[in-house]
């Protein structure tokens, strides 16, 4: 069991994941990891390009988890996987460089190595057509091949903060592996499927997701140069 134990009677349960499953961090970590590896290894022909720049590509296809899209994004970053993932996973670096994220707090720790429960908020987007969001995510980071996988899923826990809409991340994650012929560079591949909730036009969601994923690489690369 996790060292962190919520009051089960006072808190709501998780759609798809009972609170008891949340406490079984090993099982939850294994399920999220398995889902992300399946995404990563799939050669699905359904992917369609949503946005492309000279050094980042964003694809999308219908999600099997909810009524929106699963986004795949990929780009090369000049740095070793360990340092890159240190900047991505929950920790002291993320707020310093990610302009979309406005707060991040680790609110639960588990015996399962590399896992935690975090609460974070994001800024409004598209001139605040998409209002600020709040997420409660189970996060797990583990070795993958010669690199790392940092993945997670949202859980329903606690009360929604005032002035925020509670969003929900279906299985998401980032694979970071070194390039075979250029070990000082890493291939960073992300899978994101976020239900922003609220009454939002799909075109606005698509634009916001594609732009934020491209910007993610720009800001990450700049932060790693410092």
N, C-alpha and C positions, 0 to 999 in steps of 0.2 A: 504494500500500500504506500501511497505517497505520504511524505512527511506533512504536507499541507492537506488538511481535511476540512472541507466546508461544512456548514450546517445543512444537511440534506433536506431537512424539513422546511427550511426557510427559503431555499433557492430553487428556481425552476429547473426542470430537467432538459437535457439536450436532445433536440430532434435527431433521430438516427443514432445517437450515442447516449445511453443512459448515464446518469452521473456516476454510477458504480463503475462503468467502463472508463470514464474519465480518470477515476482513481487508479485503475489498472493501467498505469502509464506505459508499461511494456507492451501490452496488447494494442493500445491505441497507436503507439509509435510504429509497431510492426505493420498495422493496417495502413497507415498513411504512407509509410515507406514503400510498401508493396504497390500501392496505387500509383505513386509517382514513378517508380521504376517501370511500371507497365506503360505509362504515358511516354516515358523517355525511350523505351525500346520499340515502341509501336511505329511501324512505317505507314501509318494511316494516310490514305489518299484524299481524305476529306478536308485536309488543311487548306485554307485559302489565305493569301497574303492580305493583311490588314494595313500594314504600313512598312515601308522600307526606306532606310537611309543608307549612306555609304558603309556604315559599320554595324548596323543593327537591323534585324528583320523581326517583324511581329506577324504571326499567323493566328488564325482563329478557326474554330469549328464548333458546332453545337455541343454543349456540355451534356453528359449523361447524368449529371448530378442535380441540375436544376434547369429552368427554362432559358437561361442565358448562354453565354459562350465560354468555352475553354480557350484561353490564349496561350500560345507558345511564343517565346521570344529568345533570340540567340545573338550573341556577339562575342568578340574576342577582347580580353582585358589583359593588359601588360602587368602581370603580377602572379605570384604563386597562389594556389587555391586556399591555403590556410589563411593567408592575410585577407584575401577577398571575402571569404566567408565570415571572418571576424567582423567585417564591416556590414555584413548583411543580416546576420542572425541577431536575436535580442542581446543587447549589451550596450556598452558605453559609447560606441562609435556612431550608431545608426542615426541618432538625432542630430549629430553634428553636420551631416551632409545631405540627408534625404529631405528635401524641401516639402514633400507631400505629407510627411509625418510630423505631427505637432506635439505629441507626447508619447512616451513609452514607459510602462512600469511592469516589472516582473512581480506578479502577485501570487505565484505559487511555484514551489520547487518540488521535484520528485526524485525518488531514488534512482529511477531510470536515467543513466548517464546521458547528458546532452539534451535533456527535456526540461521544459518549464511551462508555466501558464503566464501569458502576458496580456495586458490591456494597453491598447494604443489608439490614438485618434489621428484622423487625417484632415487636411485643410479642405475648404470648399473648392470646387473646380468649375470651369467654364462660367466665369463671372458669377459664381455661387448658384448656378442652376442646379448643380449637385452640391447640396449642403454638406457641412462637415460630418464625417462618419466616425463611429466608434466600433472597435472590434475586440473580442476576447478570444485569443487563440492559444491552443496547445501547440507548442513548437518543439521540434526534435531535429538535432543535427548529428550526423553519423558519417563514417567513412563510406566512400563509394568508389570502386576501382582504385585509381591512384589519386583520387581527389576527395571531395566531400559533397554531401547532400544535406541541405537545410530545408526542412519541410514542416507543414503544419496544417491545422484545420481549426475553424472557429467552433466554440462551444457556447451554449447559452448559460451565462452565469452572472448573477448580480443584477442590480438595477441599472437601467440605461441612464447615462448622464444627461442632464439638462442641456439643451441646445445641440444635441447630437442625435443622428439616426443610427441605430444599431445595425450594422451590416453583418454579413456572414460569408466567410471564406470557406468554400468547399476545398477539398485537398489541393494544396498549392505547394510549390517548392522550387528550389534552385539547385541545379547540378553544376559543380565547378570542377573541371578536370584539366590537367596540363596538356598542352599540345605535344604530340609525340616528337616532332622534329624541332620544336622551339619551347623547351621546358620553362623558360622565363615568361611565357604567355599561357593563358588559360582560356578554355572555351566555357562561357557561362550561359547556361540554358535554363530558362524559367518557364514554369507552368502556373498560370494564374486563372482562377475562376471565382470571381467575387460577385456575390449577390448584394448589390448596393441597397436594395429594398427602397421602398417609397415609389411614388408615381413618376417615373423617369422615362423619357422617350429613348428607345433603343439606340437611335443614332447618336444621341448625346453620350450614352454609356460607351459605345464603341469608340467614339472620338477621344473621350477621356482616358479610356484604358490604353489605347494605342499610344497616345501622346505621353502618358505617364510612364509607360514601359521604356520608351525611347529615352525619355529624360532621366530615368533611373540609371541607365548606362552612362550617360553624360556626366551626371553628378558623382556617380561612383568612381569613374575614371579620374575625375578631377581631385576627389578626396584622396585617392591612393597615391597621387603624385606629391602630396604634401609631406 
